[in-house]
Amino acid sequence: MTSTRSFFRSAGVALRLTVLSTVVLGVAYPLAVWGVGQAAFSDRANGSMVTDSSGTVVGSSLIGQSFAGEGADRWFQSRPSAAGEDGYDAGASSGSNLGPSNPDLTTAIEERRAAIADADGVPAAQVPADAVTASGSGLDPDISPAYAEQQVSRVAAARGLSETDVRALVAAHTDGRQLGFLGGPTVNVLELNLALAELG
Protein backbone atom coordinates (compact mmCIF):
# COMPACT_ATOMS: atom_id res chain seq x y z
CA MET A 1 0.00 0.00 0.00
CA THR A 2 2.84 2.36 0.91
CA SER A 3 4.64 1.58 -2.35
CA THR A 4 1.44 2.27 -4.33
CA ARG A 5 1.00 5.61 -2.55
CA SER A 6 4.67 6.44 -3.20
CA PHE A 7 4.25 5.59 -6.90
CA PHE A 8 1.22 7.87 -7.30
CA ARG A 9 2.96 10.64 -5.36
CA SER A 10 6.01 10.39 -7.66
CA ALA A 11 3.80 10.22 -10.75
CA GLY A 12 1.93 13.34 -9.60
CA VAL A 13 5.18 15.25 -9.07
CA ALA A 14 6.41 14.17 -12.51
CA LEU A 15 3.12 15.21 -14.14
CA ARG A 16 3.11 18.62 -12.44
CA LEU A 17 6.74 19.18 -13.44
CA THR A 18 5.93 18.23 -17.05
CA VAL A 19 2.98 20.65 -17.16
CA LEU A 20 5.03 23.45 -15.57
CA SER A 21 7.95 22.87 -17.95
CA THR A 22 5.59 22.87 -20.95
CA VAL A 23 3.98 26.15 -19.90
CA VAL A 24 7.28 27.90 -19.11
CA LEU A 25 9.49 26.54 -21.90
CA GLY A 26 6.85 25.82 -24.55
CA VAL A 27 4.60 28.86 -24.15
CA ALA A 28 5.95 31.65 -21.92
CA TYR A 29 9.56 31.64 -23.15
CA PRO A 30 8.72 31.57 -26.90
CA LEU A 31 6.15 34.34 -26.37
CA ALA A 32 8.72 36.45 -24.50
CA VAL A 33 11.33 35.99 -27.26
CA TRP A 34 8.72 36.78 -29.95
CA GLY A 35 7.61 39.90 -28.03
CA VAL A 36 11.16 41.22 -27.63
CA GLY A 37 11.83 40.53 -31.32
CA GLN A 38 8.72 42.39 -32.41
CA ALA A 39 9.35 45.32 -30.08
CA ALA A 40 13.08 45.79 -30.64
CA PHE A 41 13.81 44.23 -34.06
CA SER A 42 10.48 44.11 -35.87
CA ASP A 43 11.89 44.27 -39.43
CA ARG A 44 14.46 41.53 -38.83
CA ALA A 45 12.06 39.37 -36.84
CA ASN A 46 9.63 39.44 -39.76
CA GLY A 47 12.19 38.39 -42.38
CA SER A 48 13.69 41.74 -43.46
CA MET A 49 11.23 41.90 -46.34
CA VAL A 50 11.96 44.33 -49.19
CA THR A 51 9.16 46.09 -51.07
CA ASP A 52 9.22 47.93 -54.38
CA SER A 53 7.82 51.42 -54.98
CA SER A 54 4.28 50.03 -55.25
CA GLY A 55 4.53 48.33 -51.85
CA THR A 56 4.77 44.81 -53.28
CA VAL A 57 7.11 42.45 -51.42
CA VAL A 58 9.85 41.42 -53.86
CA GLY A 59 12.13 39.44 -51.55
CA SER A 60 14.21 39.59 -48.41
CA SER A 61 17.39 41.58 -47.93
CA LEU A 62 18.82 38.47 -46.22
CA ILE A 63 18.24 35.96 -49.05
CA GLY A 64 19.88 36.09 -52.47
CA GLN A 65 17.90 35.57 -55.64
CA SER A 66 18.51 35.17 -59.34
CA PHE A 67 18.32 38.00 -61.85
CA ALA A 68 19.14 35.78 -64.83
CA GLY A 69 16.99 35.18 -67.88
CA GLU A 70 15.70 37.56 -70.52
CA GLY A 71 16.96 41.09 -69.95
CA ALA A 72 19.57 39.90 -67.45
CA ASP A 73 22.08 42.42 -68.83
CA ARG A 74 19.92 45.21 -67.35
CA TRP A 75 20.45 43.95 -63.79
CA PHE A 76 23.32 43.45 -61.39
CA GLN A 77 23.88 39.73 -60.95
CA SER A 78 24.12 37.83 -57.67
CA ARG A 79 26.66 35.22 -56.63
CA PRO A 80 26.07 31.74 -58.04
CA SER A 81 23.94 29.49 -55.83
CA ALA A 82 24.12 25.77 -55.06
CA ALA A 83 20.97 25.86 -52.89
CA GLY A 84 18.44 23.49 -54.40
CA GLU A 85 18.22 22.05 -57.89
CA ASP A 86 18.01 25.41 -59.66
CA GLY A 87 19.78 27.50 -56.99
CA TYR A 88 18.49 30.23 -54.68
CA ASP A 89 16.06 27.81 -52.97
CA ALA A 90 15.56 29.20 -49.45
CA GLY A 91 14.19 25.82 -48.35
CA ALA A 92 17.38 24.01 -49.37
CA SER A 93 20.19 26.23 -48.16
CA SER A 94 23.58 24.64 -48.81
CA GLY A 95 26.86 24.92 -50.62
CA SER A 96 28.04 22.57 -53.34
CA ASN A 97 30.21 20.62 -50.82
CA LEU A 98 32.83 20.21 -53.56
CA GLY A 99 36.47 20.63 -52.55
CA PRO A 100 38.86 23.00 -54.35
CA SER A 101 40.51 20.12 -56.23
CA ASN A 102 37.22 18.61 -57.42
CA PRO A 103 37.20 18.66 -61.26
CA ASP A 104 33.44 19.40 -61.38
CA LEU A 105 33.96 22.52 -59.28
CA THR A 106 36.98 23.75 -61.22
CA THR A 107 35.15 23.19 -64.53
CA ALA A 108 32.07 25.08 -63.27
CA ILE A 109 34.23 27.97 -62.04
CA GLU A 110 36.08 28.27 -65.35
CA GLU A 111 32.80 28.17 -67.31
CA ARG A 112 31.29 30.86 -65.09
CA ARG A 113 34.46 32.96 -65.32
CA ALA A 114 34.43 32.85 -69.14
CA ALA A 115 30.71 33.65 -69.36
CA ILE A 116 30.93 36.56 -66.89
CA ALA A 117 34.06 37.97 -68.52
CA ASP A 118 32.30 37.89 -71.89
CA ALA A 119 29.09 39.48 -70.55
CA ASP A 120 30.88 42.24 -68.65
CA GLY A 121 33.59 42.82 -71.26
CA VAL A 122 36.56 42.24 -68.95
CA PRO A 123 39.54 39.87 -69.03
CA ALA A 124 38.78 36.54 -67.33
CA ALA A 125 41.63 37.10 -64.88
CA GLN A 126 39.86 40.19 -63.50
CA VAL A 127 36.61 38.40 -62.57
CA PRO A 128 36.29 38.45 -58.73
CA ALA A 129 36.05 35.18 -56.81
CA ASP A 130 32.53 35.89 -55.54
CA ALA A 131 31.30 36.12 -59.14
CA VAL A 132 32.15 32.48 -59.80
CA THR A 133 31.80 30.71 -56.42
CA ALA A 134 28.69 30.05 -54.35
CA SER A 135 28.62 30.95 -50.68
CA GLY A 136 28.31 28.28 -47.97
CA SER A 137 24.58 28.89 -47.70
CA GLY A 138 23.97 29.36 -51.41
CA LEU A 139 21.76 32.30 -50.45
CA ASP A 140 24.24 35.15 -49.91
CA PRO A 141 22.34 38.36 -50.80
CA ASP A 142 25.53 40.41 -51.18
CA ILE A 143 28.36 40.75 -53.66
CA SER A 144 31.70 42.48 -53.30
CA PRO A 145 32.09 46.10 -54.43
CA ALA A 146 34.63 44.78 -56.98
CA TYR A 147 32.02 42.54 -58.61
CA ALA A 148 29.45 45.35 -58.56
CA GLU A 149 31.96 47.75 -60.14
CA GLN A 150 32.72 45.23 -62.86
CA GLN A 151 29.03 45.16 -63.84
CA VAL A 152 28.56 48.94 -64.01
CA SER A 153 29.44 49.37 -67.69
CA ARG A 154 27.17 46.54 -68.83
CA VAL A 155 24.19 47.70 -66.79
CA ALA A 156 24.63 51.35 -67.78
CA ALA A 157 24.83 50.48 -71.49
CA ALA A 158 21.80 48.15 -71.33
CA ARG A 159 19.70 50.84 -69.66
CA GLY A 160 20.99 53.85 -71.51
CA LEU A 161 22.27 55.42 -68.30
CA SER A 162 25.58 57.10 -67.60
CA GLU A 163 28.21 55.00 -65.88
CA THR A 164 28.66 57.84 -63.40
CA ASP A 165 25.03 57.59 -62.27
CA VAL A 166 25.14 53.80 -61.99
CA ARG A 167 28.47 53.91 -60.15
CA ALA A 168 27.02 56.45 -57.70
CA LEU A 169 24.09 54.09 -57.10
CA VAL A 170 26.53 51.27 -56.29
CA ALA A 171 28.42 53.52 -53.89
CA ALA A 172 25.17 54.49 -52.15
CA HIS A 173 24.31 50.81 -51.64
CA THR A 174 27.73 49.69 -50.44
CA ASP A 175 27.81 48.72 -46.76
CA GLY A 176 31.04 48.85 -44.75
CA ARG A 177 32.53 46.17 -42.56
CA GLN A 178 30.33 44.84 -39.77
CA LEU A 179 31.09 46.67 -36.53
CA GLY A 180 33.76 48.53 -38.49
CA PHE A 181 36.24 45.63 -38.62
CA LEU A 182 34.51 42.32 -39.43
CA GLY A 183 34.42 41.01 -42.99
CA GLY A 184 34.62 43.26 -46.00
CA PRO A 185 32.38 45.86 -47.65
CA THR A 186 29.32 44.40 -49.41
CA VAL A 187 26.62 45.41 -51.87
CA ASN A 188 23.09 44.03 -51.44
CA VAL A 189 22.03 43.01 -54.96
CA LEU A 190 18.25 43.12 -54.45
CA GLU A 191 18.30 46.58 -52.89
CA LEU A 192 20.69 47.85 -55.58
CA ASN A 193 18.49 46.49 -58.37
CA LEU A 194 15.38 48.07 -56.86
CA ALA A 195 17.14 51.44 -56.74
CA LEU A 196 18.29 50.84 -60.32
CA ALA A 197 14.69 50.20 -61.43
CA GLU A 198 13.64 53.52 -59.92
CA LEU A 199 16.52 55.30 -61.64
CA GLY A 200 15.39 54.16 -65.07
GULOGU-983405 format. One record per residue (C-alpha): residue number from 0; y, z, x; residue in three letters. Coordinates in nm, 4 decimals, decimal comma. Each point is the difference from the previous one (the first is absolute). Last residue first. Example, Ala and Ser with C-alpha at 12.3 -4.5 7.8 and 13.67 -1.06 7.14 Angstrom:
BEGIN
<r lumtor="1" v="-0,1060" w="0,7140" u="1,3670" drendo="SER"/>
<r lumtor="0" v="-0,3440" w="0,0660" u="-0,1370" drendo="ALA"/>
This chain:
BEGIN
<r lumtor="199" v="5,4158" w="-6,5069" u="1,5388" drendo="GLY"/>
<r lumtor="198" v="0,1143" w="0,3425" u="0,1134" drendo="LEU"/>
<r lumtor="197" v="-0,1783" w="0,1723" u="-0,2884" drendo="GLU"/>
<r lumtor="196" v="-0,3320" w="-0,1510" u="0,1051" drendo="ALA"/>
<r lumtor="195" v="0,0647" w="0,1112" u="0,3604" drendo="LEU"/>
<r lumtor="194" v="0,0592" w="0,3578" u="-0,1154" drendo="ALA"/>
<r lumtor="193" v="-0,3372" w="-0,0119" u="-0,1759" drendo="LEU"/>
<r lumtor="192" v="-0,1575" w="-0,1513" u="0,3112" drendo="ASN"/>
<r lumtor="191" v="0,1358" w="0,2795" u="0,2196" drendo="LEU"/>
<r lumtor="190" v="-0,1265" w="0,2690" u="-0,2385" drendo="GLU"/>
<r lumtor="189" v="-0,3461" w="-0,1566" u="-0,0052" drendo="LEU"/>
<r lumtor="188" v="-0,0112" w="-0,0504" u="0,3782" drendo="VAL"/>
<r lumtor="187" v="0,1016" w="0,3520" u="0,1052" drendo="ASN"/>
<r lumtor="186" v="0,1382" w="-0,0430" u="0,3534" drendo="VAL"/>
<r lumtor="185" v="-0,1012" w="0,2462" u="0,2700" drendo="THR"/>
<r lumtor="184" v="0,1468" w="0,1759" u="0,3057" drendo="PRO"/>
<r lumtor="183" v="-0,2602" w="0,1645" u="0,2239" drendo="GLY"/>
<r lumtor="182" v="-0,2253" w="0,3017" u="-0,0198" drendo="GLY"/>
<r lumtor="181" v="0,1311" w="0,3555" u="0,0089" drendo="LEU"/>
<r lumtor="180" v="0,3313" w="0,0815" u="0,1731" drendo="PHE"/>
<r lumtor="179" v="0,2896" w="0,0128" u="-0,2475" drendo="GLY"/>
<r lumtor="178" v="-0,1857" w="0,1959" u="-0,2669" drendo="LEU"/>
<r lumtor="177" v="-0,1834" w="-0,3243" u="-0,0767" drendo="GLN"/>
<r lumtor="176" v="0,1330" w="-0,2790" u="0,2201" drendo="ARG"/>
<r lumtor="175" v="0,2685" w="-0,2191" u="-0,1490" drendo="GLY"/>
<r lumtor="174" v="-0,0135" w="-0,2010" u="-0,3230" drendo="ASP"/>
<r lumtor="173" v="0,0968" w="-0,3675" u="-0,0078" drendo="THR"/>
<r lumtor="172" v="0,1125" w="-0,1202" u="-0,3416" drendo="HIS"/>
<r lumtor="171" v="0,3679" w="-0,0511" u="0,0857" drendo="ALA"/>
<r lumtor="170" v="-0,0969" w="-0,1741" u="0,3248" drendo="ALA"/>
<r lumtor="169" v="-0,2253" w="-0,2403" u="-0,1890" drendo="VAL"/>
<r lumtor="168" v="0,2822" w="-0,0807" u="-0,2434" drendo="LEU"/>
<r lumtor="167" v="0,2362" w="-0,0594" u="0,2922" drendo="ALA"/>
<r lumtor="166" v="-0,2540" w="-0,2457" u="0,1453" drendo="ARG"/>
<r lumtor="165" v="-0,0110" w="-0,1837" u="-0,3333" drendo="VAL"/>
<r lumtor="164" v="0,3787" w="-0,0280" u="-0,0110" drendo="ASP"/>
<r lumtor="163" v="0,0255" w="-0,1132" u="0,3638" drendo="THR"/>
<r lumtor="162" v="-0,2847" w="-0,2476" u="-0,0455" drendo="GLU"/>
<r lumtor="161" v="0,2102" w="-0,1725" u="-0,2633" drendo="SER"/>
<r lumtor="160" v="-0,1675" w="-0,0701" u="-0,3305" drendo="LEU"/>
<r lumtor="159" v="-0,1571" w="-0,3211" u="-0,1278" drendo="GLY"/>
<r lumtor="158" v="-0,3016" w="0,1858" u="-0,1291" drendo="ARG"/>
<r lumtor="157" v="-0,2689" w="-0,1671" u="0,2102" drendo="ALA"/>
<r lumtor="156" v="0,2327" w="-0,0161" u="0,3027" drendo="ALA"/>
<r lumtor="155" v="0,0871" w="0,3708" u="-0,0205" drendo="ALA"/>
<r lumtor="154" v="-0,3647" w="0,0991" u="-0,0436" drendo="VAL"/>
<r lumtor="153" v="-0,1164" w="-0,2044" u="0,2976" drendo="ARG"/>
<r lumtor="152" v="0,2840" w="0,1142" u="0,2272" drendo="SER"/>
<r lumtor="151" v="-0,0430" w="0,3686" u="-0,0882" drendo="VAL"/>
<r lumtor="150" v="-0,3783" w="0,0169" u="0,0478" drendo="GLN"/>
<r lumtor="149" v="0,0064" w="0,0979" u="0,3690" drendo="GLN"/>
<r lumtor="148" v="0,2528" w="0,2718" u="-0,0767" drendo="GLU"/>
<r lumtor="147" v="-0,2403" w="0,1579" u="-0,2510" drendo="ALA"/>
<r lumtor="146" v="-0,2809" w="-0,0049" u="0,2569" drendo="TYR"/>
<r lumtor="145" v="0,2242" w="0,1632" u="0,2614" drendo="ALA"/>
<r lumtor="144" v="0,1318" w="0,2549" u="-0,2538" drendo="PRO"/>
<r lumtor="143" v="-0,3627" w="0,1127" u="-0,0394" drendo="SER"/>
<r lumtor="142" v="-0,1728" w="-0,0356" u="-0,3341" drendo="ILE"/>
<r lumtor="141" v="-0,0336" w="0,2480" u="-0,2823" drendo="ASP"/>
<r lumtor="140" v="-0,2047" w="0,0373" u="-0,3191" drendo="PRO"/>
<r lumtor="139" v="-0,3212" w="0,0889" u="0,1894" drendo="ASP"/>
<r lumtor="138" v="-0,2850" w="-0,0538" u="-0,2473" drendo="LEU"/>
<r lumtor="137" v="-0,2944" w="-0,0956" u="0,2207" drendo="GLY"/>
<r lumtor="136" v="-0,0471" w="0,3714" u="0,0609" drendo="SER"/>
<r lumtor="135" v="-0,0603" w="-0,0280" u="0,3732" drendo="GLY"/>
<r lumtor="134" v="0,2663" w="-0,2701" u="0,0304" drendo="SER"/>
<r lumtor="133" v="-0,0896" w="-0,3678" u="0,0075" drendo="ALA"/>
<r lumtor="132" v="0,0662" w="-0,2071" u="0,3108" drendo="THR"/>
<r lumtor="131" v="0,1765" w="-0,3375" u="0,0355" drendo="VAL"/>
<r lumtor="130" v="0,3642" w="0,0663" u="-0,0857" drendo="ALA"/>
<r lumtor="129" v="-0,0232" w="0,3596" u="0,1234" drendo="ASP"/>
<r lumtor="128" v="-0,0708" w="-0,1266" u="0,3520" drendo="ALA"/>
<r lumtor="127" v="0,3272" w="-0,1927" u="0,0243" drendo="PRO"/>
<r lumtor="126" v="-0,0048" w="-0,3838" u="0,0317" drendo="VAL"/>
<r lumtor="125" v="0,1782" w="-0,0929" u="0,3251" drendo="GLN"/>
<r lumtor="124" v="-0,3087" w="-0,1379" u="0,1772" drendo="ALA"/>
<r lumtor="123" v="-0,0557" w="-0,2451" u="-0,2855" drendo="ALA"/>
<r lumtor="122" v="0,3326" w="-0,1695" u="0,0757" drendo="PRO"/>
<r lumtor="121" v="0,2375" w="0,0071" u="-0,2975" drendo="VAL"/>
<r lumtor="120" v="0,0578" w="-0,2301" u="-0,2971" drendo="GLY"/>
<r lumtor="119" v="-0,0583" w="0,2604" u="-0,2707" drendo="ASP"/>
<r lumtor="118" v="-0,2761" w="-0,1902" u="-0,1794" drendo="ALA"/>
<r lumtor="117" v="-0,1587" w="-0,1333" u="0,3210" drendo="ASP"/>
<r lumtor="116" v="0,0085" w="0,3367" u="0,1756" drendo="ALA"/>
<r lumtor="115" v="-0,1419" w="0,1626" u="-0,3125" drendo="ILE"/>
<r lumtor="114" v="-0,2905" w="-0,2463" u="-0,0222" drendo="ALA"/>
<r lumtor="113" v="-0,0806" w="0,0221" u="0,3719" drendo="ALA"/>
<r lumtor="112" v="0,0118" w="0,3820" u="0,0030" drendo="ARG"/>
<r lumtor="111" v="-0,2099" w="0,0223" u="-0,3163" drendo="ARG"/>
<r lumtor="110" v="-0,2696" w="-0,2213" u="0,1508" drendo="GLU"/>
<r lumtor="109" v="0,0104" w="0,1952" u="0,3275" drendo="GLU"/>
<r lumtor="108" v="-0,0301" w="0,3312" u="-0,1850" drendo="ILE"/>
<r lumtor="107" v="-0,2889" w="-0,1230" u="-0,2155" drendo="ALA"/>
<r lumtor="106" v="-0,1894" w="-0,1258" u="0,3083" drendo="THR"/>
<r lumtor="105" v="0,0565" w="0,3310" u="0,1826" drendo="THR"/>
<r lumtor="104" v="-0,1231" w="0,1938" u="-0,3023" drendo="LEU"/>
<r lumtor="103" v="-0,3120" w="-0,2098" u="-0,0518" drendo="ASP"/>
<r lumtor="102" v="-0,0747" w="0,0121" u="0,3757" drendo="PRO"/>
<r lumtor="101" v="-0,0040" w="0,3838" u="0,0023" drendo="ASN"/>
<r lumtor="100" v="0,1504" w="0,1195" u="0,3292" drendo="SER"/>
<r lumtor="99" v="0,2880" w="0,1874" u="-0,1655" drendo="PRO"/>
<r lumtor="98" v="-0,2368" w="0,1804" u="-0,2391" drendo="GLY"/>
<r lumtor="97" v="-0,0417" w="-0,1008" u="-0,3638" drendo="LEU"/>
<r lumtor="96" v="0,0409" w="0,2735" u="-0,2615" drendo="ASN"/>
<r lumtor="95" v="0,1943" w="-0,2514" u="-0,2171" drendo="SER"/>
<r lumtor="94" v="0,2354" w="0,2710" u="-0,1177" drendo="GLY"/>
<r lumtor="93" v="-0,0285" w="0,1820" u="-0,3284" drendo="SER"/>
<r lumtor="92" v="0,1596" w="0,0642" u="-0,3392" drendo="SER"/>
<r lumtor="91" v="-0,2226" w="-0,1209" u="-0,2811" drendo="ALA"/>
<r lumtor="90" v="0,1815" w="0,1024" u="-0,3188" drendo="GLY"/>
<r lumtor="89" v="0,3379" w="-0,1099" u="0,1367" drendo="ALA"/>
<r lumtor="88" v="-0,1385" w="-0,3524" u="0,0507" drendo="ASP"/>
<r lumtor="87" v="0,2419" w="-0,1705" u="0,2423" drendo="TYR"/>
<r lumtor="86" v="-0,2735" w="-0,2316" u="0,1293" drendo="GLY"/>
<r lumtor="85" v="-0,2084" w="-0,2667" u="-0,1765" drendo="ASP"/>
<r lumtor="84" v="-0,3366" w="0,1769" u="0,0201" drendo="GLU"/>
<r lumtor="83" v="0,1438" w="0,3492" u="0,0222" drendo="GLY"/>
<r lumtor="82" v="0,2373" w="0,1505" u="0,2535" drendo="ALA"/>
<r lumtor="81" v="-0,0086" w="-0,2165" u="0,3147" drendo="ALA"/>
<r lumtor="80" v="0,3717" w="-0,0771" u="-0,0176" drendo="SER"/>
<r lumtor="79" v="0,2249" w="-0,2207" u="0,2121" drendo="PRO"/>
<r lumtor="78" v="0,3480" w="0,1402" u="0,0599" drendo="ARG"/>
<r lumtor="77" v="0,2613" w="-0,1034" u="-0,2539" drendo="SER"/>
<r lumtor="76" v="0,1902" w="-0,3287" u="-0,0244" drendo="GLN"/>
<r lumtor="75" v="0,3718" w="-0,0433" u="-0,0566" drendo="PHE"/>
<r lumtor="74" v="0,0498" w="-0,2405" u="-0,2860" drendo="TRP"/>
<r lumtor="73" v="0,1260" w="-0,3554" u="-0,0537" drendo="ARG"/>
<r lumtor="72" v="-0,2794" w="-0,1485" u="0,2160" drendo="ASP"/>
<r lumtor="71" v="-0,2512" w="0,1386" u="-0,2505" drendo="ALA"/>
<r lumtor="70" v="0,1189" w="-0,2503" u="-0,2616" drendo="GLY"/>
<r lumtor="69" v="-0,3529" w="-0,0571" u="-0,1257" drendo="GLU"/>
<r lumtor="68" v="-0,2385" w="0,2641" u="0,1292" drendo="GLY"/>
<r lumtor="67" v="0,0598" w="0,3052" u="0,2149" drendo="ALA"/>
<r lumtor="66" v="0,2222" w="0,2981" u="-0,0822" drendo="PHE"/>
<r lumtor="65" v="-0,2832" w="0,2509" u="0,0194" drendo="SER"/>
<r lumtor="64" v="0,0407" w="0,3701" u="-0,0618" drendo="GLN"/>
<r lumtor="63" v="0,0513" w="0,3165" u="0,1987" drendo="GLY"/>
<r lumtor="62" v="-0,0123" w="0,3426" u="-0,1638" drendo="ILE"/>
<r lumtor="61" v="0,2506" w="0,2827" u="0,0573" drendo="LEU"/>
<r lumtor="60" v="0,3105" w="-0,1711" u="-0,1424" drendo="SER"/>
<r lumtor="59" v="-0,1988" w="-0,0484" u="-0,3180" drendo="SER"/>
<r lumtor="58" v="-0,0151" w="-0,3139" u="-0,2085" drendo="GLY"/>
<r lumtor="57" v="0,1980" w="-0,2304" u="-0,2275" drendo="VAL"/>
<r lumtor="56" v="0,1037" w="0,2436" u="-0,2748" drendo="VAL"/>
<r lumtor="55" v="0,2353" w="-0,1861" u="-0,2339" drendo="THR"/>
<r lumtor="54" v="0,3523" w="0,1433" u="-0,0235" drendo="GLY"/>
<r lumtor="53" v="0,1699" w="-0,3401" u="-0,0250" drendo="SER"/>
<r lumtor="52" v="0,1396" w="0,0272" u="0,3544" drendo="SER"/>
<r lumtor="51" v="-0,3496" w="0,0597" u="0,1390" drendo="ASP"/>
<r lumtor="50" v="-0,1837" w="0,3308" u="-0,0054" drendo="THR"/>
<r lumtor="49" v="-0,1765" w="0,1884" u="0,2795" drendo="VAL"/>
<r lumtor="48" v="-0,2428" w="0,2849" u="-0,0727" drendo="MET"/>
<r lumtor="47" v="-0,0157" w="0,2881" u="0,2460" drendo="SER"/>
<r lumtor="46" v="-0,3353" w="0,1079" u="-0,1499" drendo="GLY"/>
<r lumtor="45" v="0,1055" w="0,2619" u="-0,2563" drendo="ASN"/>
<r lumtor="44" v="-0,0072" w="0,2923" u="0,2436" drendo="ALA"/>
<r lumtor="43" v="0,2162" w="-0,1995" u="0,2396" drendo="ARG"/>
<r lumtor="42" v="0,2741" w="-0,0595" u="-0,2567" drendo="ASP"/>
<r lumtor="41" v="-0,0159" w="0,3553" u="-0,1408" drendo="SER"/>
<r lumtor="40" v="0,0110" w="0,1815" u="0,3324" drendo="PHE"/>
<r lumtor="39" v="0,1567" w="0,3417" u="-0,0732" drendo="ALA"/>
<r lumtor="38" v="-0,0473" w="0,0565" u="-0,3727" drendo="ALA"/>
<r lumtor="37" v="-0,2930" w="-0,2336" u="-0,0631" drendo="GLN"/>
<r lumtor="36" v="-0,1863" w="0,1097" u="0,3117" drendo="GLY"/>
<r lumtor="35" v="0,0690" w="0,3684" u="-0,0674" drendo="VAL"/>
<r lumtor="34" v="-0,1318" w="-0,0402" u="-0,3548" drendo="GLY"/>
<r lumtor="33" v="-0,3121" w="-0,1912" u="0,1110" drendo="TRP"/>
<r lumtor="32" v="-0,0790" w="0,2686" u="0,2603" drendo="VAL"/>
<r lumtor="31" v="0,0460" w="0,2756" u="-0,2606" drendo="ALA"/>
<r lumtor="30" v="-0,2105" w="-0,1869" u="-0,2569" drendo="LEU"/>
<r lumtor="29" v="-0,2772" w="-0,0526" u="0,2568" drendo="PRO"/>
<r lumtor="28" v="0,0075" w="0,3745" u="0,0844" drendo="TYR"/>
<r lumtor="27" v="0,0002" w="0,1230" u="-0,3615" drendo="ALA"/>
<r lumtor="26" v="-0,2790" w="-0,2230" u="-0,1347" drendo="VAL"/>
<r lumtor="25" v="-0,3042" w="-0,0393" u="0,2249" drendo="GLY"/>
<r lumtor="24" v="0,0721" w="0,2645" u="0,2635" drendo="LEU"/>
<r lumtor="23" v="0,1368" w="0,2787" u="-0,2208" drendo="VAL"/>
<r lumtor="22" v="-0,1758" w="-0,0789" u="-0,3299" drendo="VAL"/>
<r lumtor="21" v="-0,3279" w="-0,1042" u="0,1617" drendo="THR"/>
<r lumtor="20" v="0,0007" w="0,2993" u="0,2354" drendo="SER"/>
<r lumtor="19" v="0,0574" w="0,2383" u="-0,2914" drendo="LEU"/>
<r lumtor="18" v="-0,2799" w="-0,1593" u="-0,2059" drendo="VAL"/>
<r lumtor="17" v="-0,2418" w="0,0118" u="0,2949" drendo="THR"/>
<r lumtor="16" v="0,0951" w="0,3607" u="0,0814" drendo="LEU"/>
<r lumtor="15" v="-0,0559" w="0,0999" u="-0,3630" drendo="ARG"/>
<r lumtor="14" v="-0,3417" w="-0,1697" u="0,0009" drendo="LEU"/>
<r lumtor="13" v="-0,1032" w="0,1622" u="0,3291" drendo="ALA"/>
<r lumtor="12" v="0,1073" w="0,3444" u="-0,1234" drendo="VAL"/>
<r lumtor="11" v="-0,1911" w="-0,0525" u="-0,3245" drendo="GLY"/>
<r lumtor="10" v="-0,3112" w="-0,1155" u="0,1868" drendo="ALA"/>
<r lumtor="9" v="0,0171" w="0,3088" u="0,2210" drendo="SER"/>
<r lumtor="8" v="0,0245" w="0,2298" u="-0,3051" drendo="ARG"/>
<r lumtor="7" v="-0,2771" w="-0,1932" u="-0,1737" drendo="PHE"/>
<r lumtor="6" v="-0,2276" w="0,0398" u="0,3026" drendo="PHE"/>
<r lumtor="5" v="0,0843" w="0,3698" u="0,0422" drendo="SER"/>
<r lumtor="4" v="-0,0821" w="0,0653" u="-0,3672" drendo="ARG"/>
<r lumtor="3" v="-0,3343" w="-0,1784" u="0,0441" drendo="THR"/>
<r lumtor="2" v="-0,0694" w="0,1983" u="0,3200" drendo="SER"/>
<r lumtor="1" v="0,0779" w="0,3257" u="-0,1802" drendo="THR"/>
<r lumtor="0" v="-0,2357" w="-0,0909" u="-0,2835" drendo="MET"/>
